C-alpha cells in the first residue's frame, strides 16, 4: 500500500527522486502517465496496477474505452529508477502537469500522484476538515 506525502525538487533534466518506500512497491519498471481523475497531476502505477487499470478500462463501452485509452496511452511512458532512485519525467508530462522546480509526491494506495508543488498547495487548501469529515460520514466510520 502506497501512502504518505513527500516534497522533492525536480532537476533541470526533469529527474525527480522517489522515496525508497515507494520504490519497493513500484518494482523495477513501471508506468507514468497523465492523471485521469480530473486533476492536473501525474500518476505512477506498478506494472501490476497498470494491468488492472487497463483491464477496467476495457470493460467500458467501446466508444468510451477508446476515448480514455487515447488520452491515457498517448501520455504514458515506461520508466525505471536510476542508481540514485530518481525517475526521468518525460518533457510532455512535465509540461502537462505544470512542473516548475518542486513537486509533491503522494501515495494513493495503489498508485502515486506527482503534483507541481504550487498546484498541490492550491488543491490541498480545498480539502478542509469539514469537507473530509462529510465524506467520512458517508462511510459510517
Secondary structure by P-SEA (a helix, b strand, c coil): cccbbbbbbbcccbbbbbcaaaaaaaccccccccccccccbbbbbcaaaaaaaaaaaaaccaaaaaaaaaaaaaabbbbbbcccccccccaaaaaaaccccbbbbbbcccbbbbcaaaaaaaaaaaccaaaaaaaaaaacc
